[in-house]
Amino acid sequence: MNIHEYQAKQILKDFGAPIAEGAAITSLDQAQGAIRSLPGPVWVVKSQIHAGGRGKGTFKELDADAKGGVRVSFSQGEALANIAEMLGRTLVTKQTGPAGKQVNQIYIEDGAEIDRELYLSILVDRERGKTSFVVSTEGGMDIEAVAEESPELIHSVGISARAGCTNSDADTLADALKLDGTARDQAIILFKNLYTAFTEKDMSLLEINPLIVTKSNDVQVLDAKVSFDDNALFRHPDMMALRDETEEDQKEIEASKYDLAYIALDGEIGCMVNGAGLAMATMDIIKLYGANPANFLDVGGGATTGKVTAAFKIITSDPSVKGILVNIFGGIMRCDVIAEGVVQAVKDVGLTVPLVVRLEGTKVDEGKAIINESGLNVITADDLDDAAQKIVAAVKG
């Protein structure tokens, strides 16, 4: 689960991170009061969407050369004008795709005197089997570009789960960022506090880009991105309360109600599969034969008829879906349950696109009988390769 920058900063502030004063608003009526609540003389107006690259983004409704989704304002009037121009409009960045995201919230923050911009993140490092810090002196840039062009400027420090972020770890990070004096002392405390926040709140990613050193040699968190491990959210109802469903795909929200693993994609063939590995293989073979999957959907091993029905309805609610491939290997999941769910879903919502069904495994004969006796216009397949070729041909033909 992702949250907005202003929410992430409040969490980090609660753990002792140095954060500038700021105020979040959802309407223009709140803007004047929020601006006046900050000392100035510089105000930074930030669009709040769940996507990076906001500063370099463009608004669909404005000229292409208009300022981006993060703007520095040098007067209260300029800040108010920027808010009015950004709120309610659609911001397009590298991460949103061409559709963009509507800006429903604005964060106004007190300006900072920046001397240096640094990069810092904490993530789960699966190669090391540890939580790791990743830092660079090249803050404010796309970290992917730095990794490609100057990989020697990126430093990774694995943290022992037993010991936590030690003085030695913090010193190593401070050395990598070339910090000294007051900034170094503050950063050593900050690194430990950030690690505590990451572990206590079950985060999957904590990214600060940039972490700045001010002209007075203080460190400050200028931007923050936080994602949480969905599997641990039951332990954090306070974090769950920060969820902004307007930032999420409505189909994914509906899928979460049924514990379905669903991710919307940009293709034209809807997929219903059981098991993440089989789902990935199904998506790969669809691409191999010249089409693109419209979703990743794993109904899991304990799916019921109702769960399968819900999954089918979610797939068919996507207007970009031109065909559907059901690929089930019955292990724990029984083929007859899948078949009953598909038949029920088609009766409920209708079927206007080609449907290919491949069943194999537990109760496969019963499942095929349910499909064959349903009267549905279904294309059957004997194996995954056959199924993929048939659905691609049906969609393209």
Disulfide bonds with the S-S distance in Angstrom:
none
